[in-house]
Amino acid sequence: MRSITRALISACLLQTILSTPVATPQSLQVPLADQKASQQLRGRFLHITDLHPDQFYKVHSSTEEQKACHRGTGTSGIYGAETSDCDSPFALINATFKWIAENIKDEIDFVVWTGDSARHDSDEHLPRNANQVLDTNKFVVDQFREVFGAGKDSRKAFTIPIVSTLGNNDVLPHNILLSGPNKWLKAYTSIWGDFIPEEQRHVFERGGWYYVEVIPQKLAVFSLNTLYFFNNNAGVDGCALKSEPGYEHMEWLRIQLQFMRERGMKAILMGHVPPARTDNKQLWDESCWQKYTLWLQQYRDVVVGGLYGHMNVDHFMLQDTNHVNLLKGQQSGETLRATMDDGLDIMSASDYLEELRHDWSKLPTPAVLDAPEAIRKGKKSKKEKKKTEKQKKKLKKMGGKWGERFQVTHVAPSVVPNYFPTLRVMEYNITGLDKSAIWANPKAWTEVNHTKRDVFEVKDSSEEDAEIGVDLNRDFSINKKKKNKKKKKKQKKPKIPKMPKDPHLSVPLPPTKGMPPGPAYSPQPFTFIGYTQYFANLTHINNDYAPLPSDADNSSDMDMERWREGKHKGKKPKEQNPHPRKFEYEVEYNTLTDKAYKLQDMTVKNYIKLAHRIGKNSPKAKQVSYQGGEDDIDDDLDNDGYKEDNNDIEEAGNEKGKKDNKKKKNKYKKNKIWLQFIRRAFVGTLEDDQIKDVVFPGELGNTSPGRSEEAEAHDGEL
């Protein structure tokens, strides 16, 4: 009787807390029946992030720290002050959505909007208040409604799903969000009411997370509340303690991904603050990073990929599952890493990117991933036996032929013109899908009777946590018994997770043995194929100032301060009234045709190859000019038959003092793909001299004093 009662309680808790069906794995979201399809699947979606609209922005104001484009005289343009720390004028937001409406509106299936739609609190003369923060978010929602709805003044249904998430500047004070329910989560439940499925609104009020089936019963996008993972949120304490919202969030994610697996669905994860982590720096609490990476490893058959913003620079990161120590009974916080702060200057951002490159330089060679199938399966002649065994060892280091040891996180650059405003259109595989099976909009918020739910206030959190994961823990005990029975014969041990020493840690089972790899690893429906990066060249569009003779002299100093005045430092507008050129976004690069990155698709295997190329520093490189373009990046074959880019390597040095150059020759070798990675990270805003500062700091007469101090300026935004 007690076991039956316990099972019923568990089911009720799962259904109420997690808003997910227990008995029947059917779609909870609005069915497609009787819905008129407004468009067919296109296999593309928009990723837009970090708009930071500023209602106090003033054209031709100063970019100085105490002015912040609110006062004074300068060359801040009508569409923004590129390369500075000023926020976005409303004109930029309006022009961006107008461009979206005219150019890509009918070519995308959904929108991923990864937060930060309020200005920074950077002007002590104009401190932010709650109404301003919420009003600018409402302003952005109205822009979405005007483009993808029936107009900004209408409450009619959206034509495609918009998936939103909280940024660290979308609350006050910035970075700080306490456990819910709270006034901020209730406010955003109302503001984003048209985006959040009706049955998940009470869950959002409690924790700020939800998911949307952007393709019903096929693909869901999960909006994660990364503020509960963020190291700079002093109101919470990671994901290890049951009393913390981060713990509850990870439990919700774990159980939802399990339901996705049972329903045969795939999931895209998105949030604001990415899980950035190097040997010395990190953004998330370590306990959250550990669980997140473990969850993605166990649900690698479900998760398509992760999309984030916040950092402003265009890059990607690899999570190494070998760094997960939860199953080893180790404490997650043993390694101390500095918290990355918000709004780092270019030199501090380059430190972070250099750390990524250093990590990638230690990657196992990806040559084995392209080894012939016969070698992988062990079908070999006697002469090939030694080579095959060597290949197997290399393959094991990669996590198998699909590189399943690693995971990829994609970080998109921002609309706010800390560099140039950017948008990213992602393409995903829709082969074999019913292209008419599109999303149906949930009921408009005005049609929903939103009543207060007191159920969360009466539940005891310890009882909830004790019940959550009962079934999965039972599965572990069953699997452990099965494992013991198989010890009679000398067979390979099945890959089943060890029982964790933490009794409160419920670890999901991995994919069933023999199942094909997931969409992040092998091309299949929903696999990311590539993306097109768009940018708006505000220097050209604003058309506000002529370069001064002293610009070159000041270029290396412009980003070594806590506040970036950017290329507008010390300049005056050439005319009293602005005369901007036509506003438009143009293609920066397209990964499908890109000669630099050479990504066949966005599977993990291809990103391992790219990361390996970026981290490479070959002593066999030939000397090439520093200004090598993309067309100069060619492939050579190494001894393993893997296509390596030996021509990716560049040398830089002073022509004077040939003897010194001979000694430092190898020291100055950097590969060209790394230089291209840096150029793109800062959206093409860096001049050649500045790139030298980034790539060869302190080696070519370029020094960067005070970088450790500057690295603590702004919460991990770069």
Secondary structure as UniProt FT lines:
FT   HELIX           2..18
FT   TURN            33..34
FT   STRAND          44..48
FT   TURN            55..56
FT   TURN            59..60
FT   TURN            65..69
FT   TURN            78..79
FT   TURN            82..83
FT   HELIX           90..103
FT   HELIX           105..107
FT   STRAND          111..113
FT   TURN            124..125
FT   HELIX           130..148
FT   TURN            152..153
FT   STRAND          162..163
FT   TURN            168..169
FT   TURN            174..175
FT   HELIX           183..191
FT   TURN            192..195
FT   HELIX           198..200
FT   HELIX           201..207
FT   STRAND          210..215
FT   TURN            216..218
FT   STRAND          219..223
FT   HELIX           226..228
FT   TURN            231..232
FT   TURN            234..235
FT   TURN            242..243
FT   HELIX           245..262
FT   TURN            263..264
FT   STRAND          266..270
FT   STRAND          281..282
FT   HELIX           286..298
FT   TURN            299..302
FT   STRAND          303..308
FT   STRAND          315..320
FT   HELIX           321..323
FT   HELIX           326..328
FT   TURN            332..333
FT   STRAND          338..339
FT   HELIX           346..361
FT   HELIX           366..370
FT   HELIX           373..377
FT   HELIX           382..384
FT   HELIX           385..397
FT   TURN            398..405
FT   STRAND          406..411
FT   TURN            417..418
FT   STRAND          422..428
FT   TURN            431..432
FT   TURN            435..436
FT   HELIX           445..447
FT   HELIX           455..458
FT   HELIX           461..467
FT   TURN            468..469
FT   HELIX           470..485
FT   HELIX           486..488
FT   TURN            503..504
FT   TURN            513..514
FT   TURN            519..521
FT   TURN            525..526
FT   STRAND          528..535
FT   HELIX           538..542
FT   TURN            549..550
FT   HELIX           551..554
FT   TURN            555..559
FT   HELIX           566..568
FT   TURN            569..570
FT   STRAND          586..590
FT   TURN            591..593
FT   TURN            595..597
FT   HELIX           604..615
FT   TURN            619..620
FT   TURN            626..627
FT   HELIX           630..632
FT   STRAND          636..637
FT   TURN            639..640
FT   STRAND          643..644
FT   HELIX           646..648
FT   STRAND          649..651
FT   HELIX           658..664
FT   HELIX           666..668
FT   STRAND          669..671
FT   HELIX           672..681
FT   TURN            682..684
FT   HELIX           688..695
FT   TURN            697..699
FT   TURN            705..706
FT   HELIX           707..710
FT   TURN            711..712
//
